[in-house]
Amino acid sequence: MDQSQQVDVAVGSNSGVNVNLSNGQSEPSGSSLSNFDITNISDLLELVNGSVLDTQSWYRGHIDFKWPLLPSVLRETGWQRAENNMLKRFRQEAAGRATPKPEDHWDWLSLAQHHRLPTRLLDWSTNPLVGLFFASERDDSDAGAADGALFVLDPEALNRTSVGADDVLLLGEDSALDAYLPSSGSVVPMGPVAVVAQQYFGRLMAQSGVFTLTHHLDWRKLEEVDEIPIVKWRVPLVNKESIRNELESLNIDSASVYLDLDHFATRIRKRYL
């Protein structure tokens, strides 16, 4: 990693966050900063060890650098309008199949997110290597391969700004989240919050999964929220394959992240090529 590179930080002017550069110097937040390129795991560890954030950071990887931090339900107008109806239909059809059975609305929302129903939850991980896995994942979409992105979030700073809480909130336990339910009639816009869920699902545990939760009256992209330190690092396309190989050597691959039989079969098939 070139020592002349710097970290791209999306922060408000009053955040007070300082950016620690790999050459030992420091730039104040709000400066015009270029992107770090993560070309291997060592680059990531160097960045994490010199993190600009003071607390336990969260990580999210995108296979396309241009994708915004936007919950899936906001990516299509029809999904946004039908959010409650989609959740009701999901509960109807999953009731006899879900094991263990969800206990409340938040459990159902987490389960729906787990099975890729569009929701107002956005997945993050407390494990930077899991975030890097998603940023370097193979892209088979029609859009074609592109540079990836690894986002880093300070969840406690997010919650101090949004709801005045000093910690991450637990779905189903913290009453401050009642206004964020899809069925809520809340009429006061509230900023996105950092939340955790009870880890009922193996994939949530495997991915060290956590979430940000968006209010129905505040549809901003997370990187557009003022005074929230969000760091964005680039994962160049030319380095993705070698990064995947490094991650596989640490047993971080589609089988260990997704925990389904199809991906375990793929791992076995590759091993015997």
C-alpha positions as CSV (number, residue, x, y, z in Angstrom):
1,M,0.0,0.0,0.0
2,D,1.4,3.4,-1.1
3,Q,2.2,5.5,2.0
4,S,1.1,8.6,0.1
5,Q,-2.4,7.3,0.0
6,Q,-5.0,8.6,2.5
7,V,-8.4,7.4,3.8
8,D,-11.6,8.6,2.3
9,V,-13.8,9.7,5.3
10,A,-17.4,10.9,5.0
11,V,-17.9,13.0,8.2
12,G,-19.5,16.2,9.3
13,S,-17.4,19.1,10.1
14,N,-18.1,18.8,13.8
15,S,-17.2,15.1,14.2
16,G,-13.8,15.7,15.7
17,V,-12.4,12.6,14.1
18,N,-8.8,12.5,13.2
19,V,-7.4,10.4,10.3
20,N,-4.3,8.5,11.2
21,L,-2.2,8.0,8.0
22,S,0.2,5.2,7.4
23,N,3.1,7.6,7.3
24,G,2.4,8.6,10.9
25,Q,0.9,12.0,10.1
26,S,-2.6,13.0,10.9
27,E,-5.2,15.0,8.9
28,P,-8.3,16.6,10.5
29,S,-11.7,15.4,9.5
30,G,-13.4,17.2,6.7
31,S,-10.3,17.4,4.6
32,S,-10.3,16.3,1.0
33,L,-8.9,12.8,1.2
34,S,-8.3,10.2,-1.4
35,N,-8.9,6.5,-1.1
36,F,-6.8,3.7,0.2
37,D,-6.6,0.7,-2.0
38,I,-6.8,-2.6,-0.2
39,T,-4.7,-5.0,-2.4
40,N,-4.3,-7.8,0.2
41,I,-5.1,-8.8,3.8
42,S,-2.0,-7.1,5.1
43,D,-3.3,-3.7,3.8
44,L,-6.6,-4.3,5.6
45,L,-4.9,-5.1,8.9
46,E,-2.7,-2.1,8.6
47,L,-5.7,0.1,8.1
48,V,-7.7,-1.5,10.9
49,N,-4.8,-1.3,13.4
50,G,-4.6,2.4,12.6
51,S,-8.3,2.9,12.5
52,V,-9.8,6.4,12.5
53,L,-12.5,5.2,14.8
54,D,-12.1,5.0,18.6
55,T,-14.7,2.2,19.2
56,Q,-15.5,-1.2,17.9
57,S,-16.0,-0.7,14.2
58,W,-18.4,-2.3,11.8
59,Y,-17.6,-3.3,8.3
60,R,-19.6,-3.8,5.1
61,G,-18.3,-4.9,1.7
62,H,-19.8,-4.0,-1.7
63,I,-18.6,-5.8,-4.9
64,D,-19.2,-2.5,-6.8
65,F,-17.5,0.7,-5.5
66,K,-20.3,2.8,-6.8
67,W,-23.1,1.2,-4.8
68,P,-24.6,3.4,-2.0
69,L,-25.3,2.4,1.6
70,L,-29.0,1.9,1.1
71,P,-31.3,-0.8,2.6
72,S,-32.7,-3.2,0.0
73,V,-36.3,-2.0,0.5
74,L,-35.3,1.4,-0.8
75,R,-33.8,0.1,-4.0
76,E,-37.1,-0.3,-5.8
77,T,-40.1,2.1,-5.5
78,G,-42.5,-0.9,-5.5
79,W,-40.7,-2.5,-2.6
80,Q,-40.8,0.7,-0.6
81,R,-44.6,1.0,-1.1
82,A,-45.2,-2.7,-0.3
83,E,-42.9,-3.1,2.7
84,N,-45.7,-4.1,5.2
85,N,-47.5,-6.3,2.7
86,M,-44.3,-8.1,1.8
87,L,-43.6,-8.8,5.5
88,K,-47.1,-10.0,6.1
89,R,-46.9,-12.4,3.1
90,F,-43.5,-13.6,4.3
91,R,-44.9,-14.3,7.8
92,Q,-47.9,-16.2,6.3
93,E,-45.7,-18.5,4.2
94,A,-42.8,-18.9,6.5
95,A,-44.8,-19.6,9.7
96,G,-44.7,-23.4,9.4
97,R,-41.1,-23.5,8.1
98,A,-39.2,-21.1,10.3
99,T,-37.0,-22.9,13.0
100,P,-36.9,-21.6,15.6
101,K,-40.1,-19.7,15.1
102,P,-39.7,-15.9,15.5
103,E,-41.1,-14.4,18.7
104,D,-41.9,-10.9,17.7
105,H,-41.9,-8.4,14.8
106,W,-38.2,-7.8,15.1
107,D,-37.4,-11.5,14.9
108,W,-39.6,-11.7,11.7
109,L,-37.8,-8.7,10.2
110,S,-34.4,-10.2,10.9
111,L,-35.5,-13.6,9.5
112,A,-36.9,-11.9,6.4
113,Q,-33.6,-10.0,5.9
114,H,-31.7,-13.3,6.3
115,H,-33.7,-14.8,3.4
116,R,-33.2,-11.7,1.2
117,L,-36.6,-10.2,1.5
118,P,-36.2,-6.4,0.9
119,T,-36.2,-4.8,4.4
120,R,-35.1,-1.6,6.1
121,L,-32.2,-3.4,7.6
122,L,-28.7,-3.1,6.2
123,D,-26.2,-5.9,7.0
124,W,-22.8,-5.1,8.6
125,S,-20.2,-7.3,10.3
126,T,-18.0,-6.8,13.3
127,N,-15.3,-8.9,11.5
128,P,-13.3,-6.9,8.9
129,L,-12.3,-10.1,7.0
130,V,-16.0,-10.9,6.5
131,G,-16.5,-7.3,5.1
132,L,-13.5,-7.9,2.8
133,F,-15.0,-11.2,1.6
134,F,-18.1,-9.4,0.4
135,A,-16.0,-6.6,-1.2
136,S,-13.9,-9.1,-3.2
137,E,-16.7,-11.6,-3.9
138,R,-17.0,-12.8,-7.5
139,D,-19.5,-10.8,-9.5
140,D,-21.7,-12.7,-11.9
141,S,-24.2,-9.9,-12.5
142,D,-25.1,-8.4,-15.8
143,A,-23.4,-5.2,-14.8
144,G,-20.0,-6.8,-14.9
145,A,-17.1,-6.9,-12.6
146,A,-15.9,-3.7,-10.9
147,D,-13.7,-2.4,-8.1
148,G,-15.2,-3.2,-4.7
149,A,-15.7,-1.1,-1.6
150,L,-15.2,-1.7,2.1
151,F,-17.1,0.6,4.4
152,V,-16.2,1.2,8.1
153,L,-18.8,2.6,10.5
154,D,-18.6,3.8,14.1
155,P,-21.9,2.4,15.5
156,E,-21.8,4.3,18.8
157,A,-21.3,7.6,17.0
158,L,-24.2,6.9,14.8
159,N,-26.5,6.2,17.7
160,R,-25.4,9.2,19.7
161,T,-26.4,11.4,16.7
162,S,-29.7,9.6,15.9
163,V,-31.3,8.7,19.2
164,G,-28.9,10.0,21.9
165,A,-27.8,6.5,22.9
166,D,-24.2,5.7,23.9
167,D,-24.4,2.1,22.8
168,V,-25.7,-0.2,20.2
169,L,-29.4,-1.1,20.6
170,L,-30.9,-4.6,20.7
171,L,-33.9,-5.3,18.5
172,G,-36.9,-6.4,20.6
173,E,-35.5,-4.9,23.9
174,D,-34.8,-1.2,23.5
175,S,-38.0,0.8,23.4
176,A,-36.3,3.6,21.5
177,L,-36.6,1.4,18.4
178,D,-40.4,1.1,18.5
179,A,-40.7,4.1,16.1
180,Y,-38.6,2.2,13.6
181,L,-41.0,-0.7,13.1
182,P,-42.4,-1.0,9.6
183,S,-45.9,-0.9,11.1
184,S,-45.1,2.2,13.2
185,G,-47.2,5.3,12.7
186,S,-44.4,7.6,13.8
187,V,-44.6,11.1,12.3
188,V,-41.2,12.4,13.4
189,P,-38.3,11.6,11.2
190,M,-35.4,9.8,12.9
191,G,-31.9,9.1,11.7
192,P,-30.6,5.6,11.1
193,V,-29.5,3.5,14.1
194,A,-27.0,0.7,14.8
195,V,-28.7,-2.4,16.1
196,V,-28.0,-6.0,16.9
197,A,-30.4,-9.0,16.9
198,Q,-30.6,-12.1,18.9
199,Q,-28.5,-14.6,17.0
200,Y,-31.1,-17.3,16.2
201,F,-29.6,-18.0,12.7
202,G,-26.4,-19.7,11.9
203,R,-25.6,-17.4,9.1
204,L,-25.9,-14.3,11.4
205,M,-23.4,-15.9,13.7
206,A,-21.0,-17.0,10.9
207,Q,-20.9,-13.5,9.5
208,S,-20.7,-11.8,12.9
209,G,-23.7,-10.0,11.7
210,V,-25.1,-6.7,12.9
211,F,-27.4,-4.1,11.3
212,T,-28.2,-0.5,10.6
213,L,-31.9,0.3,10.7
214,T,-33.6,3.0,8.7
215,H,-36.6,5.0,9.7
216,H,-39.5,5.2,7.3
217,L,-39.4,9.0,7.2
218,D,-35.6,9.3,6.6
219,W,-34.6,7.6,3.4
220,R,-31.1,9.1,3.2
221,K,-28.2,7.0,2.1
222,L,-26.1,6.3,5.2
223,E,-23.1,8.1,3.8
224,E,-25.2,11.2,3.5
225,V,-25.9,11.5,7.2
226,D,-24.1,14.4,8.7
227,E,-21.5,14.0,11.5
228,I,-21.3,10.2,11.1
229,P,-17.8,8.9,10.5
230,I,-17.9,6.5,7.6
231,V,-14.7,5.3,6.0
232,K,-14.6,3.9,2.5
233,W,-11.7,1.9,1.1
234,R,-11.3,0.7,-2.4
235,V,-10.8,-3.0,-3.3
236,P,-9.4,-3.0,-6.9
237,L,-10.8,-5.5,-9.3
238,V,-7.3,-6.7,-10.3
239,N,-6.7,-7.7,-6.7
240,K,-9.9,-9.5,-5.9
241,E,-8.9,-13.0,-6.9
242,S,-5.7,-13.0,-4.9
243,I,-7.6,-11.6,-1.9
244,R,-10.2,-14.4,-2.2
245,N,-7.3,-16.9,-2.2
246,E,-5.8,-15.3,0.9
247,L,-9.2,-15.4,2.6
248,E,-9.7,-19.0,1.7
249,S,-6.4,-19.9,3.3
250,L,-8.0,-18.5,6.5
251,N,-11.1,-20.6,6.0
252,I,-13.2,-17.5,5.0
253,D,-15.1,-18.4,1.9
254,S,-18.7,-18.8,0.7
255,A,-19.1,-22.0,2.6
256,S,-18.1,-20.6,6.0
257,V,-20.0,-17.3,5.4
258,Y,-23.2,-18.6,3.9
259,L,-23.4,-22.0,5.8
260,D,-25.6,-23.7,3.2
261,L,-25.1,-27.1,1.6
262,D,-24.7,-25.7,-1.9
263,H,-21.7,-23.7,-0.9
264,F,-20.2,-26.6,1.1
265,A,-20.5,-28.8,-2.0
266,T,-18.8,-26.1,-4.1
267,R,-15.9,-26.0,-1.6
268,I,-15.5,-29.7,-1.8
269,R,-15.7,-29.8,-5.6
270,K,-13.0,-27.2,-5.8
271,R,-10.7,-29.1,-3.4
272,Y,-10.7,-32.1,-5.7
273,L,-10.1,-30.4,-9.0
